[in-house]
């Protein structure tokens, strides 16, 4: 489903590029080149400009909406497919060295030596 959104967004992007190029700019644009005087007399420049502007805004809005909606589907398609990468596979196969098991002292049969306590300080007279 995500792929469908990407294809539709790409088609809208191409249409937007073409519409912007056809629109009448300060210098006349491509609309005057292809239409000539006949198109201007038939439809009028103002009507053509209004229609092209409305179509441009509509396509831009549709593109923004599809981009936001496609974000909802990106999680499901990526989670189902998983990540196929050589680096991920190597990381999964590599194992860390095992930590040494903590050792507990074995009970000994000899008594532990008594700790020496410090000698008291000599008393002063």
Buried (B, 14 or more C-beta within 10 A) or exposed (E): EBEEBEEBBEEBEEBBEEBBEBBBEEEEBBBBEEBEEEBBEEEEBEEBBEEBEEBBEEBBEBBEEBEEEBEEBEEEEEEEEEEEEEEEEEEEEEEEEEEEEEEEEEEEEEEEEEEEEEEEEEEEE
